[in-house]
Amino acid sequence: QVQLVESGGGWVQAGGSLKLSCAASGSIFSGNAMGWYRQAPGKQRELVASITDGYWPNYAASVKGRFTISRDNAKNTVYLQMNSLKPEDTAVYYCNAVLATHQHYWGQGTQVTVSS
């Protein structure tokens, strides 16, 4: 059983930066991927970025060049460095993990608000 806990959300002015962290507890093992989704009010949840335990990243087109996903396998932690933030980045950000067994786990979410 895996539990995910996010931190690092907050309020920032457009053009600023935030760094999100997600720590996984439990048995995550190998063959997994972790990532970040976001959901704004009235909109569908969308994938922002993901990364395998082999450090292969993938990004949504809307955040390429601005966001960087990374992970520390020894600490079972995934990070999302968000630079050049825009008001349209405002959303609740959720950490996600997919195991080799195809089990999905979700964090509780952390609010990111970008003011114009």
N, C-alpha and C positions, 0 to 999 in steps of 0.2 A: 504494500500500500504506500502511495506517494502523496505527500502533502506539499503544496506550494504556497509560499508567502512572499508577496510583493512589497516593495518599499521604494521611496524616492519620488513619488508624485508630488505635485504642488502647483503653484501659480507662478507664471513667468511672463514677461513682456515679449512681444513678437521680436524675433531675432535672437532671443536668449537660448539657454541650454538647460537641460535636465538629464540626470542619469537615473534610470530605473534598475532595480535589482530584484531578483527572484531566487530565493533559496529553496531547494528541494530537500525534504527529509524522507526517509524510507529508502527502499531498494529501487534505484533507477537503472543500474547496471549498464551494459553496452547495447548498441544498436538502437539508440533512442534519438529523438529530436526534441528540442525545446524552442519555444518561440513566444512572440508577443502578438496578441490581437487587441483591437480597440473597438469601442462602440460609442458613438455619439447619440444623444437623444433623438429618437425617431428614425434612426438609421440601423442598417444591418451591421452585425459584427464582422470585421474584416481582418485578415492576416496582415500584420505590419512587417514582421521579419521572423525568420526561423534559422536554426543552426543545428547541425548534427553533432554528435559527440566526437566526430572527426574534424570538427571546426569548419565545415562547409556551410557558408551562409546563403540565404535567399532573402530578397527584399521586395516589398511592394514598390511599384513604379513611383508612387507619390512620395516616397521617402528616400529613394536612392540618392546618394551623395550627401545626405543630411544626417541620416541615422546610421549607427554602427552597432551590430549585435556581436556579442562575444560571450564566452563562457569559461568557467574554471571548473574542470571536471573533478579535481581533487576536493573542491568545496561544494560540488553539486549546485552551482550558482550560475545563472545566466544574467547578462546585463544588456541594457539598451541605452546607449549614449545618443541623445537627441540634441542636435545642433540646428541653428537657423530655424527655430520653431515658428510656425505660422498659426494664425487663429484656427484654421481648419484642422489642425492637429489636436484640438481640444476634444477629449473623450475620456472614458474610463478605459484604462489599459489593463489587460488580463494576461497573466503568464499561463502558458500551456505546455504540457509535456505529453509526448506520444512514445510509448514504449515499444519494444520489439514484439511484444504480445498484442499490440494494437490497442492497448488500454489508454484511455485519455484522462488527463487530470488537469484541473483548472485552479488558479489562484482566486482570491477573493476580489481582486481588482483594485486599482489605485487611480485616483482622479488626476488628470493633467489638464490644466487650464492655461491657455495662451491668450493674452489680451492684445487688442489692437491699439 
